[in-house]
Amino acid sequence: MTATLTFHPLGNADCTRIDFADGRKMLLDYADMRNDSDPFDVRCDLPEELRKDLRAARRDNYDVVAFTHLDDDHCCGSDEFFWLEHALKYQGEGRIRIKELWVPAAAILEDGCQDSARVIRQEARHRLRKGEGIRVFSRPAKLKKWIEDNGMFWESRAHLVVDAGQHVPGFTKFGSERAEFFVHSPFAWRLNENEVIDRNEDSIVLQATFLEGGRETYALFMSDINYDSIAQIVDTTRRHGRDDRLLWDVFKIPHHCSYLSLNNIKGEDITEPVPQVKWLCENRGRERHTMISTSWSIPQKGTDEDDDVQPPHRQAANYYERVARAKDGRFRVTMDEPTKGKPKPCQIEITDRGARFLTISATVGSASITSTPARAG
């Protein structure tokens, strides 16, 4: 087994853990959203879930923690969970260390951050000044200026920056981890041209490739980008003749199943995507794929939740379900697995037969696992 992807039930929030073949561990986002004082809050206790896994592995650190962007639903509580280098108040017994921090360039450049976002920004800036323990995604001219304005030479920090269209250093599908990451976003031109940072559109989007037994399995981690940014990713990737970089067996649905990641028109019962998003979903998704919506349950038609401007949106879910049916795939919502009343982290194992979705029993617990066969052929 090359890797295991674990998606946590956090409502409209993200935290995906990746366990690699060589024992390395990665987190994509961290958002502790549970209200412990509310007995009806069934979101998982994220710190406890992660600590339990780390204890089993006999470690107190992650090899990589990536914050795709600094919205609260992607970094909430990180200042209480992680051991951070830039200030003593974020250090001490029980905090979890980060060997390498990944952030978009926007996380370095943004002013006016509050709460956990500000703390992660300060940690990223500290590591960039130090010149180690960080990867910054995208190299806009504004980033170079920030580095030089803070007394550093661009040439001494350029190796820490990864552009769209490149692979992230330190991971290769032919190495012990048997995995690589190709960067789709953010685009440097967005930060150069726009005065105001748009966290969602300037976020990190990756394709992961896992190699097991000669078979490649692909996962797209789409962060919270909207349809126009997805269209730009598709157009740019195809223009460079790299259609394979948009293949997927696992699709982390963007923006918690918002219709705005498909089109700006919601539709009455289904959101019909713009052409580029349609091509990505219907032509790049392989047979027996899995689409994961990291969100609350999909609202029913005619309910109060159905009128909510916030995702998830029923119309978007109807489109993704249509895509899944056409490829004998599956559409899953994190807050519904295995049941709405008792959601638990769900997992996808990457094997020599592809991606295998695992369902944890709601009655017995983590020891009882039923699996959905991996894609074959």
N, C-alpha and C positions, 0 to 999 in steps of 0.2 A: 504494500500500500504506500503510495507516494505522499498523500496528504489527506487531512480531514479538515473540512470547513464547518465551523459551528456558528450558527446564527441565533442570536438571543432575543427572546420576546420582551421588547422594551416599549411597546406602543409605537408611535411614530418617532423612532430613534434607531441609531445604528451602533452595533458592535459585532464585528465578525472576527472570530479567532481562526487562524490557520496554523495547523500543526504539520510540519514538514517531515519528510522521510528521515532526515538526519537528526531529528530532535529539536530543531529550531522552532521557535514560536513567534507568531506575529499577531498583532491586533490591528484591524482596520476600524478606526474610530472607537470611542468609549463614551457612553452616555448613561449615567446612573439616574434613571428617571423615576424609580419607584418611591411612592409615598408610604413610608413605614407606619405612619399613624392611621392610614386608611385600611381597614380590614378587607375592603372589597377591591383593593388594588392588586390585580393578579400578575402584574409585570414582575419579571424575575428580579431577585436580589443580585444585581450584576457583580458587585465586589465579592460577594460570597461565592458565586459561581466560578469566578476567575481564580480566586484564592484556592478553592477546592482543587481545581485542575492543577494549579502550580504546586500545591502541596504533594499531589500525587506524582508529579514530575520531579520533586525535590529541588525546586528552584524558586528564586524570588525576583525573577526578571523576565523581560521579553527582549528578544533579539531585535525586533522592530515594533514600534508603535507608530501608526500613520494616522494623522488627523486630516481627513480629506478636505475639511474646511472648518471654520470656527463657530458655526451655529451651535446653539445650546444642545440640540438633539444629536450632536456629534462629539461633544466634549464635556458635557455636564458632569461635575463631580471629579474630573480628572485631577484637580488640584488637591483633592483629599485622598486619592488612591495612589498616585505615583510619587516616587522619590525624585525630586527635581533639583537640578544642580544649582540653579541661579539664586536660591535663597534658603537659609537655614530653616525657615518656618515650614518648608515643604519637604523636610528631611526627618528621618527618625525611624524607629523600629516599626516594622510591619508594612512600610510603604514599598511599592513594587518599582524596581529600577527599569530604566529604558536604555538599552545599549545604543540603539540608533533611532532617532526621531525623524519622521517624514512629515513635511508640511508643504502646502503650496506657497508660492512666492507671496501671495496676498496675505498670508499669515505673518510674514515678516514686516510687510509694508503698512498694514492696517493700523490706523490711529483710532482712539476712542473705544477700544475694546473694554468689555466689562466682565467681571466674574471669572469663570473658568477660561473663557476665551483669552482674556488678558494674561492670565498666568501662563497658558501655553504659548502665547506670543512671546512673552518675556523669556521663557525657557528656550524657544527656538532662536531668538536673538542672541542669547547667551552662548548657545552652542555654536552659532555661526561665528560669533566673535572669537570663540575659543578655537575654531577651525577643525572640530571633530565631533563625531556622534550625531550627525545630522545629514539629511538629504533635503534639498529645496527643489521643488518642482516648478520649472519654467525660469527663464533668465531674461525678463524684461529689462529695458534700459533703466527703469526706476530702481530695480534691485541693485544693479551695478552702482548707481549713484548713492543708494543707501549705504552700501558697503564702503564706498570711498569716503562718504561723509562721516562715517564712524571710524575713520583712521585705519582702514584695512586696504590692502592692494587687491584689486579684482583677481589678478592672476593667482593669488594665494588662496582664493576661495572658489574659483571657477569649477574645480574638480568635485565640489560638493553639490553642484547644481545639475539637474537632469531635465532635459527638454522634452516636449511632446515629440513623438517619433523616435525616441531612444529607448533602450533597455535600462533598467535600474541596475547599477553595478552591485556586485556581491551575490547575485542569483543567476544561475545558469541551469538549464534543463539537463545538461550533461555532467553537472557537479553532484555532490552528495545529497543536496536538497531536491534535485530533479525538478526544478521549477524556475521559471523566469517571469519577469514582469515587463510588459511593454506599455509605455506611457502614451495616452491619447490626449490628456488635458492636464493642466491648463495651457492655453495659448498665450505666448508672451505679448502678442499684439493687443490683446484685450486690456491688459494692465497699462500698456503704453498709450493706448488711445482714449481710455475712459478715465475721467477724473475720480469717479466714485467706484470703490471696489464692490463687486457683486459676488458675495461669498459662494453662492450656488454655481454660478457660471464660471468662476475662477477656481473651482475645486479640482481635486485629483480624480482622474478616471483612468483605470488600468485594465489591461487584459492579462490575466495570468495563464500561463501554459504549464501543465504538469505532464511529465513523461513517466510512464510506467509500462514495463514490458513491451516497449516499442510503440505504444499507443500514446498519442497526445490528446489530452483533455483540456478544454478551454473554459475559463470563467471570466465574465465581464463584470467589473465592479463599477457601477454607474453613478455613484454619489447622488447628488440632488440636482443634476443639470436638467434644463428644460429642452424642449424639442428643437429650438433653433441652434443651440450649442451641439446637440446630438447631430443635427444635419451638417454642421460645420465639420465635426469629427468624421462623419461618413464621407463627405465630399473630399476632404483633405486626404484621408486614407486611400480612397479609390484613385484620386489623382496621382498618388505616388505608387500605384499598382500594388498595394499591400492589403488587398481584400481579406487575406487570411488573418490579418490582425484584428478582424472583427468577428471571427468565428466564435461561437460559444455553445457550451453544453450546460453551463450554469450562468444564469442571468440575474444579477442582483438588480431588481427593478428600480429605476431611478425615482427619487423624490417620493418614496413611500406610496407609490401607486397614484401619483397625481396625473390628471389628464393633461396637464401642461408639459409633461415630458413626451407627449404624443402629438399635440396640436394645441392651438389656442382656442379651438371650438370644442366644447365638452361633448356635445351631442345629447340626444334625448335618452338613448339606451346604450349607445356604444360610442367611444371616441375613435374616429377614423384618423390614423396617423398621417403626417406629411410623408411624401414619397421616400425620403431618406430613412426615416424611422421605420417605415413599413418594410423597406429592404433589409434593414438591420435585423428586425424581429423575425421576418418571414423567410429570408434567404440565408441568413448567417447562423440562425439557430439550427442545431443538428437534431437528428431523430432522438426521441426519448429524452429530451432535455428537461431541466428543472428551472422554473422561474420563481424567484423568492421575493415576496413583498414584505419588507421590514416595516410593518405597519399595524395599526388597529385592524379589527375585523372589517371586511367590506360592508358598507351599509346596505340595507335593503331598500328597495324602491318605495318612495312615499313616506319614509321615516324622517324625523327631524335631522338625523345624521346625514341623510341623503342630500340635504340642502346646505350642508356645511361647506364653506369655502375651502377648508383645510382637507388634505387627503386623509385617508384613501378615497378615491372616487369610484363609484360603481361602474361608470361608463368606461373608465380605463381598465378596470379589472375584467370587464366583459371582453375587451379587445385581447388582453393577454391570455384569457382562458380560450378564446378562439384560436389564437396562435398555438397554444399548447395542444389543443385537440388535433390540430392539423398535422402535428409531428409526433403524435402518440406520447406527448410530454406531460408535464404536470405543472400546475400553478399552485403555489403554497403561500400562506400568510403566516408570519411568525407568531402572531397572537392567537392563532387557531390550532397550533400544533402542540400536542396531539388533539387537544380539545380547547374550546374557548374558556371553559371554567378553570382548567389547569394547564395553561400553556407551559411548555418546557423548551429549553434550547433544542433545536433540530440540527441534524448533521448530514453532510454529504461526504461520502468517502470517495476518493479518487483511486481507482483500481486499474488493472490491466484490461478491464472490459469497459472502462469509462467511469461515469459518475453514478454512484449508488446513493439514493436518498434513504435515510434512516429515520424511522419514527419511534420515539421513546414512549413506552406505555404510560398512560396517565394514572393507572391504578397501581401498577407494581413499582414503577420508578425506573431509574437508569439501568438497572440490571436486565430489564426485559426490553429487547429491541427487535422490532420487525423491520425488514428491509424491502425496498422496491428494487427489482433487478436493474443492474446497470445497462446502459445502452450497449448493444452488441453489433458487430459487423462494421 
